[in-house]
Amino acid sequence: MPVVAVARDLDARTLTITARFDAPVERVWQLYADPRQLERVWGPPTHPATFVEHDLRPGGRTTYYMTSPEGERYAGWWEITAVDEPRSFTFDDGFADEDFNPMAAMPVSHNVYTFEPDAGGTVATFRSTFDSAEGLQTVLDMGVEEGATQAINQIDGLLAADAAA
Amino acid sequence: MSGTDEDRADALFQALSDRTRRDILRRVLAGEQSVTALADKYDMSFAAVQKHVAVLERAGLLTKRRQGREQLASGDVQAVRSVASMLEEFESVWRGRIARIDALLADDPPQPPHPHRSEEH
């Protein structure tokens, strides 16, 4: 499994996932720089993504939408805030109306993706932070859920991880 | 999800956003405690600790009952679970995404180990 670590920070509403891919950093970067490749991985098979604009440079703007099985479109935007090609990029991800205007009342997540070389492969770290629990919930409600929410038996683990922080 | 549920989710995260409150919650999840006993654990006034307990109570993370002159607090395990489940759901989104990235990268035609530009003639 490519996922090597998952860290959930309850109070900071942050999820950090670390994965290892069997491809060099430059190749992984290319996947994020190319909207045709990016849209193949962004949305789940039930909600395919279409990237309309995509410019992986500081200040660059991305617009995309995902299409639900019922044909409903959920539009989003990225604003690229920092780029250190091919090692990392930072962006805000929010919801947009059908003309891709950001919806101010909707939640924005703050994301940092980093790619480190690792014996010919890449260790990728994806960190997403939500400003509020409502924001996280809205994102989950937008049709990006995959699979059933599983029963949680990790309270102790979460609280223990938090205590160690 | 209804607005009420979202309000509740926000109250949960709000309550958990404070280190002292998380610490209080850990203690009362482990077992019922009097508010007086809790207050002894922190370098702050009884009123301040009582205020933290009240925030946790409003978020539904903690319940209080009275026994004589004591207020006894205990943690609500179910409520803590609901916070964790939201992040867990988001994690499953990411696991799917990473599996797709992995599959896309594996689709690549084999690359020479040291790709370089062709020599100039």
Interface residues (C-beta under 8 A of the other chain):
Chain A: P2 V3 V6 R8 L10 D11 R13 L15 I17 A19 F21 D22 A23 R27 V28 L31 Q37 R40 V41 W42 P44 A124 F126 S128 S132 A133 E134 L136 Q137 T138 V139 L140 D141 V144 E145 E146 G147 T149 Q150 I152 Q154 I155 L158 L159 D162 A163
Chain B: M1 D5 E6 A9 D10 L12 F13 Q14 L16 S17 D18 R19 R22 L25 R26 L29 V77 V80 R81 V83 A84 S85 M86 L87 E88 E89 F90 E91 S92 V93 W94 R95 G96 R97 I98 A99 R100 I101 D102 L104 L105 A106 D108 Q111
